[in-house]
Amino acid sequence: MTESFTKQDMCEHFAHCVQVFGGTTAASRRLGIDERAIRRFINGERPLGAGVLKDTANALRLLISEAAAAEGHIAEAFGTELNDPQPSLSK
């Protein structure tokens, strides 16, 4: 990928990742970073370094793994694979 990201783009993407984790508190726990520092990264008050971004990517991979395992247990309980990624409220 050869796209260049602006500082604002990276802050916005990091903010999105924080939301994927479940918010500032959850991201703080997963990344081992103070909540105040996370807010400063999002607001652009602190520069997002390569280390923070790599740690974020690794923590997201771990979250994916944990979510897949949790989904697997649910599918196992129902004796079927749940392939539809869109939740259905009508079932």
Biopython code that builds the backbone (N, CA, C, O; Angstrom):
import numpy as np
from Bio.PDB.StructureBuilder import StructureBuilder

atoms = [
    (1, "MET", "N", (0.848, -1.168, 0.000)),
    (1, "MET", "CA", (0.000, 0.000, 0.000)),
    (1, "MET", "C", (0.896, 1.235, 0.000)),
    (1, "MET", "O", (1.717, 1.408, 0.901)),
    (2, "THR", "N", (0.745, 2.072, -0.984)),
    (2, "THR", "CA", (1.626, 3.210, -1.114)),
    (2, "THR", "C", (0.948, 4.529, -0.772)),
    (2, "THR", "O", (1.544, 5.594, -0.935)),
    (3, "GLU", "N", (-0.287, 4.467, -0.302)),
    (3, "GLU", "CA", (-0.982, 5.687, 0.097)),
    (3, "GLU", "C", (-0.254, 6.336, 1.260)),
    (3, "GLU", "O", (0.254, 5.656, 2.151)),
    (4, "SER", "N", (-0.212, 7.652, 1.239)),
    (4, "SER", "CA", (0.359, 8.337, 2.393)),
    (4, "SER", "C", (-0.781, 8.861, 3.253)),
    (4, "SER", "O", (-1.763, 9.406, 2.750)),
    (5, "PHE", "N", (-0.634, 8.689, 4.520)),
    (5, "PHE", "CA", (-1.644, 9.126, 5.466)),
    (5, "PHE", "C", (-1.187, 10.423, 6.111)),
    (5, "PHE", "O", (-0.023, 10.568, 6.487)),
    (6, "THR", "N", (-2.105, 11.352, 6.234)),
    (6, "THR", "CA", (-1.794, 12.583, 6.945)),
    (6, "THR", "C", (-1.862, 12.306, 8.438)),
    (6, "THR", "O", (-2.368, 11.271, 8.872)),
    (7, "LYS", "N", (-1.352, 13.234, 9.205)),
    (7, "LYS", "CA", (-1.425, 13.118, 10.666)),
    (7, "LYS", "C", (-2.886, 12.994, 11.099)),
    (7, "LYS", "O", (-3.210, 12.202, 11.983)),
    (8, "GLN", "N", (-3.756, 13.772, 10.480)),
    (8, "GLN", "CA", (-5.184, 13.729, 10.806)),
    (8, "GLN", "C", (-5.787, 12.368, 10.459)),
    (8, "GLN", "O", (-6.580, 11.825, 11.229)),
    (9, "ASP", "N", (-5.414, 11.815, 9.298)),
    (9, "ASP", "CA", (-5.901, 10.489, 8.906)),
    (9, "ASP", "C", (-5.512, 9.442, 9.937)),
    (9, "ASP", "O", (-6.325, 8.598, 10.314)),
    (10, "MET", "N", (-4.263, 9.499, 10.393)),
    (10, "MET", "CA", (-3.789, 8.514, 11.358)),
    (10, "MET", "C", (-4.509, 8.668, 12.694)),
    (10, "MET", "O", (-4.855, 7.674, 13.333)),
    (11, "CYS", "N", (-4.733, 9.898, 13.111)),
    (11, "CYS", "CA", (-5.461, 10.131, 14.365)),
    (11, "CYS", "C", (-6.880, 9.584, 14.269)),
    (11, "CYS", "O", (-7.382, 8.958, 15.202)),
    (12, "GLU", "N", (-7.519, 9.829, 13.123)),
    (12, "GLU", "CA", (-8.880, 9.331, 12.926)),
    (12, "GLU", "C", (-8.912, 7.810, 12.877)),
    (12, "GLU", "O", (-9.813, 7.183, 13.435)),
    (13, "HIS", "N", (-7.931, 7.223, 12.210)),
    (13, "HIS", "CA", (-7.881, 5.761, 12.147)),
    (13, "HIS", "C", (-7.615, 5.172, 13.534)),
    (13, "HIS", "O", (-8.232, 4.178, 13.916)),
    (14, "PHE", "N", (-6.711, 5.776, 14.275)),
    (14, "PHE", "CA", (-6.436, 5.317, 15.634)),
    (14, "PHE", "C", (-7.703, 5.435, 16.486)),
    (14, "PHE", "O", (-8.001, 4.540, 17.277)),
    (15, "ALA", "N", (-8.444, 6.528, 16.331)),
    (15, "ALA", "CA", (-9.702, 6.702, 17.071)),
    (15, "ALA", "C", (-10.687, 5.589, 16.720)),
    (15, "ALA", "O", (-11.395, 5.083, 17.590)),
    (16, "HIS", "N", (-10.728, 5.213, 15.449)),
    (16, "HIS", "CA", (-11.596, 4.104, 15.036)),
    (16, "HIS", "C", (-11.163, 2.801, 15.708)),
    (16, "HIS", "O", (-11.999, 2.035, 16.187)),
    (17, "CYS", "N", (-9.862, 2.556, 15.741)),
    (17, "CYS", "CA", (-9.345, 1.347, 16.398)),
    (17, "CYS", "C", (-9.718, 1.327, 17.874)),
    (17, "CYS", "O", (-10.078, 0.281, 18.415)),
    (18, "VAL", "N", (-9.633, 2.477, 18.521)),
    (18, "VAL", "CA", (-10.012, 2.578, 19.938)),
    (18, "VAL", "C", (-11.482, 2.185, 20.109)),
    (18, "VAL", "O", (-11.837, 1.508, 21.073)),
    (19, "GLN", "N", (-12.326, 2.609, 19.178)),
    (19, "GLN", "CA", (-13.740, 2.244, 19.249)),
    (19, "GLN", "C", (-13.937, 0.746, 19.015)),
    (19, "GLN", "O", (-14.801, 0.132, 19.641)),
    (20, "VAL", "N", (-13.149, 0.159, 18.125)),
    (20, "VAL", "CA", (-13.220, -1.284, 17.883)),
    (20, "VAL", "C", (-12.885, -2.042, 19.162)),
    (20, "VAL", "O", (-13.489, -3.076, 19.450)),
    (21, "PHE", "N", (-11.930, -1.536, 19.926)),
    (21, "PHE", "CA", (-11.574, -2.167, 21.199)),
    (21, "PHE", "C", (-12.700, -2.050, 22.221)),
    (21, "PHE", "O", (-12.768, -2.847, 23.157)),
    (22, "GLY", "N", (-13.582, -1.069, 22.053)),
    (22, "GLY", "CA", (-14.670, -0.883, 23.002)),
    (22, "GLY", "C", (-14.567, 0.429, 23.760)),
    (22, "GLY", "O", (-15.231, 0.607, 24.781)),
    (23, "GLY", "N", (-13.753, 1.339, 23.282)),
    (23, "GLY", "CA", (-13.623, 2.640, 23.921)),
    (23, "GLY", "C", (-12.253, 2.846, 24.533)),
    (23, "GLY", "O", (-11.383, 1.976, 24.483)),
    (24, "THR", "N", (-12.090, 4.020, 25.110)),
    (24, "THR", "CA", (-10.790, 4.433, 25.642)),
    (24, "THR", "C", (-10.313, 3.529, 26.769)),
    (24, "THR", "O", (-9.144, 3.143, 26.799)),
    (25, "THR", "N", (-11.197, 3.189, 27.688)),
    (25, "THR", "CA", (-10.793, 2.355, 28.828)),
    (25, "THR", "C", (-10.343, 0.978, 28.366)),
    (25, "THR", "O", (-9.303, 0.484, 28.802)),
    (26, "ALA", "N", (-11.123, 0.353, 27.481)),
    (26, "ALA", "CA", (-10.763, -0.972, 26.976)),
    (26, "ALA", "C", (-9.467, -0.917, 26.166)),
    (26, "ALA", "O", (-8.626, -1.807, 26.283)),
    (27, "ALA", "N", (-9.303, 0.118, 25.351)),
    (27, "ALA", "CA", (-8.078, 0.264, 24.566)),
    (27, "ALA", "C", (-6.881, 0.465, 25.487)),
    (27, "ALA", "O", (-5.801, -0.068, 25.234)),
    (28, "SER", "N", (-7.072, 1.228, 26.544)),
    (28, "SER", "CA", (-6.008, 1.462, 27.518)),
    (28, "SER", "C", (-5.530, 0.142, 28.110)),
    (28, "SER", "O", (-4.328, -0.094, 28.233)),
    (29, "ARG", "N", (-6.472, -0.709, 28.473)),
    (29, "ARG", "CA", (-6.112, -2.016, 29.044)),
    (29, "ARG", "C", (-5.395, -2.885, 28.023)),
    (29, "ARG", "O", (-4.376, -3.501, 28.336)),
    (30, "ARG", "N", (-5.920, -2.938, 26.811)),
    (30, "ARG", "CA", (-5.336, -3.807, 25.795)),
    (30, "ARG", "C", (-3.966, -3.337, 25.339)),
    (30, "ARG", "O", (-3.101, -4.156, 25.029)),
    (31, "LEU", "N", (-3.760, -2.025, 25.295)),
    (31, "LEU", "CA", (-2.497, -1.487, 24.795)),
    (31, "LEU", "C", (-1.496, -1.178, 25.897)),
    (31, "LEU", "O", (-0.317, -0.951, 25.624)),
    (32, "GLY", "N", (-1.965, -1.169, 27.150)),
    (32, "GLY", "CA", (-1.086, -0.824, 28.257)),
    (32, "GLY", "C", (-0.663, 0.635, 28.216)),
    (32, "GLY", "O", (0.457, 0.989, 28.583)),
    (33, "ILE", "N", (-1.591, 1.475, 27.761)),
    (33, "ILE", "CA", (-1.328, 2.907, 27.644)),
    (33, "ILE", "C", (-2.354, 3.645, 28.498)),
    (33, "ILE", "O", (-3.527, 3.274, 28.533)),
    (34, "ASP", "N", (-1.912, 4.673, 29.173)),
    (34, "ASP", "CA", (-2.795, 5.505, 29.986)),
    (34, "ASP", "C", (-3.920, 6.083, 29.128)),
    (34, "ASP", "O", (-3.693, 6.481, 27.986)),
    (35, "GLU", "N", (-5.134, 6.129, 29.683)),
    (35, "GLU", "CA", (-6.282, 6.670, 28.947)),
    (35, "GLU", "C", (-6.036, 8.098, 28.466)),
    (35, "GLU", "O", (-6.437, 8.465, 27.361)),
    (36, "ARG", "N", (-5.388, 8.886, 29.285)),
    (36, "ARG", "CA", (-5.094, 10.265, 28.917)),
    (36, "ARG", "C", (-4.204, 10.315, 27.679)),
    (36, "ARG", "O", (-4.409, 11.150, 26.798)),
    (37, "ALA", "N", (-3.225, 9.429, 27.612)),
    (37, "ALA", "CA", (-2.333, 9.375, 26.447)),
    (37, "ALA", "C", (-3.117, 8.971, 25.193)),
    (37, "ALA", "O", (-2.890, 9.510, 24.110)),
    (38, "ILE", "N", (-4.030, 8.028, 25.351)),
    (38, "ILE", "CA", (-4.846, 7.613, 24.202)),
    (38, "ILE", "C", (-5.651, 8.798, 23.671)),
    (38, "ILE", "O", (-5.716, 9.015, 22.461)),
    (39, "ARG", "N", (-6.260, 9.560, 24.570)),
    (39, "ARG", "CA", (-7.022, 10.738, 24.135)),
    (39, "ARG", "C", (-6.106, 11.750, 23.443)),
    (39, "ARG", "O", (-6.514, 12.398, 22.479)),
    (40, "ARG", "N", (-4.893, 11.885, 23.922)),
    (40, "ARG", "CA", (-3.943, 12.816, 23.298)),
    (40, "ARG", "C", (-3.521, 12.340, 21.910)),
    (40, "ARG", "O", (-3.335, 13.157, 21.008)),
    (41, "PHE", "N", (-3.369, 11.030, 21.729)),
    (41, "PHE", "CA", (-3.072, 10.495, 20.406)),
    (41, "PHE", "C", (-4.231, 10.805, 19.454)),
    (41, "PHE", "O", (-4.018, 11.246, 18.324)),
    (42, "ILE", "N", (-5.445, 10.570, 19.920)),
    (42, "ILE", "CA", (-6.628, 10.795, 19.088)),
    (42, "ILE", "C", (-6.764, 12.270, 18.713)),
    (42, "ILE", "O", (-7.099, 12.595, 17.574)),
    (43, "ASN", "N", (-6.506, 13.153, 19.662)),
    (43, "ASN", "CA", (-6.643, 14.593, 19.424)),
    (43, "ASN", "C", (-5.461, 15.197, 18.673)),
    (43, "ASN", "O", (-5.488, 16.372, 18.306)),
    (44, "GLY", "N", (-4.430, 14.396, 18.447)),
    (44, "GLY", "CA", (-3.260, 14.898, 17.737)),
    (44, "GLY", "C", (-2.304, 15.686, 18.618)),
    (44, "GLY", "O", (-1.374, 16.320, 18.120)),
    (45, "GLU", "N", (-2.531, 15.648, 19.931)),
    (45, "GLU", "CA", (-1.657, 16.359, 20.862)),
    (45, "GLU", "C", (-0.330, 15.633, 21.059)),
    (45, "GLU", "O", (0.676, 16.247, 21.413)),
    (46, "ARG", "N", (-0.336, 14.324, 20.826)),
    (46, "ARG", "CA", (0.880, 13.509, 20.886)),
    (46, "ARG", "C", (1.026, 12.798, 19.564)),
    (46, "ARG", "O", (0.036, 12.325, 19.007)),
    (47, "PRO", "N", (2.243, 12.710, 19.046)),
    (47, "PRO", "CA", (2.425, 12.022, 17.757)),
    (47, "PRO", "C", (2.248, 10.510, 17.900)),
    (47, "PRO", "O", (2.681, 9.910, 18.884)),
    (48, "LEU", "N", (1.610, 9.919, 16.913)),
    (48, "LEU", "CA", (1.443, 8.469, 16.875)),
    (48, "LEU", "C", (2.689, 7.863, 16.254)),
    (48, "LEU", "O", (2.913, 7.984, 15.050)),
    (49, "GLY", "N", (3.485, 7.223, 17.062)),
    (49, "GLY", "CA", (4.702, 6.600, 16.568)),
    (49, "GLY", "C", (4.449, 5.213, 16.019)),
    (49, "GLY", "O", (3.382, 4.634, 16.224)),
    (50, "ALA", "N", (5.438, 4.686, 15.321)),
    (50, "ALA", "CA", (5.336, 3.354, 14.733)),
    (50, "ALA", "C", (5.095, 2.289, 15.797)),
    (50, "ALA", "O", (4.363, 1.329, 15.557)),
    (51, "GLY", "N", (5.705, 2.451, 16.970)),
    (51, "GLY", "CA", (5.527, 1.462, 18.042)),
    (51, "GLY", "C", (4.094, 1.370, 18.516)),
    (51, "GLY", "O", (3.573, 0.273, 18.716)),
    (52, "VAL", "N", (3.450, 2.516, 18.699)),
    (52, "VAL", "CA", (2.051, 2.532, 19.136)),
    (52, "VAL", "C", (1.173, 1.878, 18.076)),
    (52, "VAL", "O", (0.275, 1.100, 18.398)),
    (53, "LEU", "N", (1.436, 2.197, 16.815)),
    (53, "LEU", "CA", (0.620, 1.630, 15.741)),
    (53, "LEU", "C", (0.843, 0.129, 15.601)),
    (53, "LEU", "O", (-0.109, -0.613, 15.360)),
    (54, "LYS", "N", (2.076, -0.328, 15.746)),
    (54, "LYS", "CA", (2.345, -1.771, 15.696)),
    (54, "LYS", "C", (1.677, -2.484, 16.862)),
    (54, "LYS", "O", (1.092, -3.553, 16.688)),
    (55, "ASP", "N", (1.762, -1.891, 18.055)),
    (55, "ASP", "CA", (1.098, -2.479, 19.224)),
    (55, "ASP", "C", (-0.418, -2.535, 19.016)),
    (55, "ASP", "O", (-1.072, -3.496, 19.422)),
    (56, "THR", "N", (-0.966, -1.502, 18.386)),
    (56, "THR", "CA", (-2.399, -1.471, 18.106)),
    (56, "THR", "C", (-2.770, -2.584, 17.136)),
    (56, "THR", "O", (-3.762, -3.283, 17.342)),
    (57, "ALA", "N", (-1.981, -2.751, 16.081)),
    (57, "ALA", "CA", (-2.248, -3.821, 15.116)),
    (57, "ALA", "C", (-2.175, -5.197, 15.786)),
    (57, "ALA", "O", (-3.017, -6.057, 15.527)),
    (58, "ASN", "N", (-1.184, -5.406, 16.636)),
    (58, "ASN", "CA", (-1.060, -6.692, 17.344)),
    (58, "ASN", "C", (-2.229, -6.928, 18.277)),
    (58, "ASN", "O", (-2.745, -8.043, 18.359)),
    (59, "ALA", "N", (-2.655, -5.887, 18.984)),
    (59, "ALA", "CA", (-3.792, -6.021, 19.895)),
    (59, "ALA", "C", (-5.076, -6.293, 19.119)),
    (59, "ALA", "O", (-5.935, -7.037, 19.593)),
    (60, "LEU", "N", (-5.218, -5.703, 17.936)),
    (60, "LEU", "CA", (-6.394, -5.981, 17.101)),
    (60, "LEU", "C", (-6.390, -7.431, 16.626)),
    (60, "LEU", "O", (-7.438, -8.076, 16.594)),
    (61, "ARG", "N", (-5.211, -7.950, 16.256)),
    (61, "ARG", "CA", (-5.123, -9.360, 15.852)),
    (61, "ARG", "C", (-5.535, -10.277, 17.000)),
    (61, "ARG", "O", (-6.234, -11.267, 16.785)),
    (62, "LEU", "N", (-5.106, -9.953, 18.211)),
    (62, "LEU", "CA", (-5.483, -10.747, 19.376)),
    (62, "LEU", "C", (-6.984, -10.675, 19.606)),
    (62, "LEU", "O", (-7.612, -11.687, 19.919)),
    (63, "LEU", "N", (-7.568, -9.489, 19.454)),
    (63, "LEU", "CA", (-9.014, -9.329, 19.607)),
    (63, "LEU", "C", (-9.763, -10.163, 18.574)),
    (63, "LEU", "O", (-10.774, -10.791, 18.890)),
    (64, "ILE", "N", (-9.265, -10.169, 17.335)),
    (64, "ILE", "CA", (-9.877, -10.988, 16.282)),
    (64, "ILE", "C", (-9.860, -12.456, 16.685)),
    (64, "ILE", "O", (-10.859, -13.160, 16.530)),
    (65, "SER", "N", (-8.736, -12.911, 17.196)),
    (65, "SER", "CA", (-8.599, -14.302, 17.620)),
    (65, "SER", "C", (-9.571, -14.634, 18.749)),
    (65, "SER", "O", (-10.220, -15.681, 18.739)),
    (66, "GLU", "N", (-9.661, -13.732, 19.715)),
    (66, "GLU", "CA", (-10.572, -13.946, 20.843)),
    (66, "GLU", "C", (-12.025, -13.948, 20.376)),
    (66, "GLU", "O", (-12.830, -14.752, 20.846)),
    (67, "ALA", "N", (-12.359, -13.052, 19.456)),
    (67, "ALA", "CA", (-13.726, -12.986, 18.941)),
    (67, "ALA", "C", (-14.065, -14.243, 18.146)),
    (67, "ALA", "O", (-15.177, -14.761, 18.254)),
    (68, "ALA", "N", (-13.125, -14.737, 17.352)),
    (68, "ALA", "CA", (-13.358, -15.948, 16.573)),
    (68, "ALA", "C", (-13.570, -17.154, 17.489)),
    (68, "ALA", "O", (-14.426, -17.999, 17.226)),
    (69, "ALA", "N", (-12.790, -17.226, 18.554)),
    (69, "ALA", "CA", (-12.953, -18.328, 19.518)),
    (69, "ALA", "C", (-14.314, -18.240, 20.205)),
    (69, "ALA", "O", (-14.985, -19.256, 20.387)),
    (70, "ALA", "N", (-14.719, -17.044, 20.581)),
    (70, "ALA", "CA", (-16.024, -16.865, 21.224)),
    (70, "ALA", "C", (-17.151, -17.234, 20.263)),
    (70, "ALA", "O", (-18.124, -17.877, 20.658)),
    (71, "GLU", "N", (-17.016, -16.824, 18.993)),
    (71, "GLU", "CA", (-18.018, -17.172, 17.981)),
    (71, "GLU", "C", (-18.070, -18.683, 17.796)),
    (71, "GLU", "O", (-19.146, -19.261, 17.637)),
    (72, "GLY", "N", (-16.904, -19.316, 17.817)),
    (72, "GLY", "CA", (-16.845, -20.765, 17.667)),
    (72, "GLY", "C", (-17.588, -21.491, 18.776)),
    (72, "GLY", "O", (-18.257, -22.493, 18.525)),
    (73, "HIS", "N", (-17.474, -20.990, 20.003)),
    (73, "HIS", "CA", (-18.191, -21.610, 21.120)),
    (73, "HIS", "C", (-19.699, -21.457, 20.957)),
    (73, "HIS", "O", (-20.458, -22.373, 21.273)),
    (74, "ILE", "N", (-20.125, -20.312, 20.469)),
    (74, "ILE", "CA", (-21.560, -20.096, 20.236)),
    (74, "ILE", "C", (-22.048, -21.026, 19.130)),
    (74, "ILE", "O", (-23.083, -21.675, 19.276)),
    (75, "ALA", "N", (-21.309, -21.093, 18.027)),
    (75, "ALA", "CA", (-21.689, -21.966, 16.921)),
    (75, "ALA", "C", (-21.742, -23.421, 17.377)),
    (75, "ALA", "O", (-22.636, -24.172, 16.988)),
    (76, "GLU", "N", (-20.778, -23.806, 18.202)),
    (76, "GLU", "CA", (-20.741, -25.179, 18.726)),
    (76, "GLU", "C", (-21.971, -25.463, 19.583)),
    (76, "GLU", "O", (-22.536, -26.555, 19.524)),
    (77, "ALA", "N", (-22.378, -24.490, 20.369)),
    (77, "ALA", "CA", (-23.558, -24.663, 21.231)),
    (77, "ALA", "C", (-24.824, -24.870, 20.413)),
    (77, "ALA", "O", (-25.741, -25.571, 20.842)),
    (78, "PHE", "N", (-24.869, -24.255, 19.228)),
    (78, "PHE", "CA", (-26.045, -24.398, 18.372)),
    (78, "PHE", "C", (-25.884, -25.505, 17.353)),
    (78, "PHE", "O", (-26.813, -25.800, 16.602)),
    (79, "GLY", "N", (-24.706, -26.124, 17.318)),
    (79, "GLY", "CA", (-24.463, -27.237, 16.418)),
    (79, "GLY", "C", (-24.420, -26.832, 14.959)),
    (79, "GLY", "O", (-24.686, -27.656, 14.084)),
    (80, "THR", "N", (-24.095, -25.597, 14.681)),
    (80, "THR", "CA", (-24.038, -25.115, 13.307)),
    (80, "THR", "C", (-23.035, -23.988, 13.211)),
    (80, "THR", "O", (-22.617, -23.419, 14.219)),
    (81, "GLU", "N", (-22.657, -23.673, 11.992)),
    (81, "GLU", "CA", (-21.787, -22.518, 11.782)),
    (81, "GLU", "C", (-22.656, -21.295, 11.576)),
    (81, "GLU", "O", (-23.667, -21.348, 10.876)),
    (82, "LEU", "N", (-22.265, -20.222, 12.176)),
    (82, "LEU", "CA", (-22.975, -18.976, 12.014)),
    (82, "LEU", "C", (-22.183, -18.122, 11.044)),
    (82, "LEU", "O", (-21.279, -17.396, 11.459)),
    (83, "ASN", "N", (-22.500, -18.193, 9.770)),
    (83, "ASN", "CA", (-21.709, -17.524, 8.744)),
    (83, "ASN", "C", (-22.148, -16.097, 8.446)),
    (83, "ASN", "O", (-21.394, -15.352, 7.821)),
    (84, "ASP", "N", (-23.329, -15.695, 8.867)),
    (84, "ASP", "CA", (-23.836, -14.370, 8.547)),
    (84, "ASP", "C", (-23.197, -13.343, 9.470)),
    (84, "ASP", "O", (-23.472, -13.350, 10.670)),
    (85, "PRO", "N", (-22.338, -12.445, 8.937)),
    (85, "PRO", "CA", (-21.668, -11.459, 9.805)),
    (85, "PRO", "C", (-22.606, -10.354, 10.265)),
    (85, "PRO", "O", (-22.251, -9.588, 11.162)),
    (86, "GLN", "N", (-23.792, -10.249, 9.674)),
    (86, "GLN", "CA", (-24.743, -9.217, 10.067)),
    (86, "GLN", "C", (-25.698, -9.778, 11.117)),
    (86, "GLN", "O", (-26.392, -10.759, 10.850)),
    (87, "PRO", "N", (-25.748, -9.167, 12.320)),
    (87, "PRO", "CA", (-26.648, -9.670, 13.343)),
    (87, "PRO", "C", (-28.102, -9.471, 12.921)),
    (87, "PRO", "O", (-28.456, -8.468, 12.302)),
    (88, "SER", "N", (-28.915, -10.432, 13.263)),
    (88, "SER", "CA", (-30.333, -10.348, 12.952)),
    (88, "SER", "C", (-31.103, -10.236, 14.254)),
    (88, "SER", "O", (-31.003, -11.110, 15.115)),
    (89, "LEU", "N", (-31.862, -9.179, 14.399)),
    (89, "LEU", "CA", (-32.639, -8.963, 15.607)),
    (89, "LEU", "C", (-33.977, -9.680, 15.562)),
    (89, "LEU", "O", (-34.664, -9.772, 16.579)),
    (90, "SER", "N", (-34.360, -10.196, 14.383)),
    (90, "SER", "CA", (-35.674, -10.806, 14.248)),
    (90, "SER", "C", (-35.681, -12.281, 14.577)),
    (90, "SER", "O", (-36.752, -12.884, 14.646)),
    (91, "LYS", "N", (-34.525, -12.882, 14.782)),
    (91, "LYS", "CA", (-34.480, -14.337, 15.035)),
    (91, "LYS", "C", (-34.787, -14.658, 16.460)),
    (91, "LYS", "O", (-34.793, -15.828, 16.842)),
]
sb = StructureBuilder()
sb.init_structure("model")
sb.init_model(0)
sb.init_chain("A")
sb.init_seg("    ")
for serial, (resi, resn, name, xyz) in enumerate(atoms, 1):
    if name == "N":
        sb.init_residue(resn, " ", resi, " ")
    sb.init_atom(name, np.array(xyz, "f"), 0.0, 1.0, " ", f" {name:<3s}", serial, name[0])
structure = sb.get_structure()
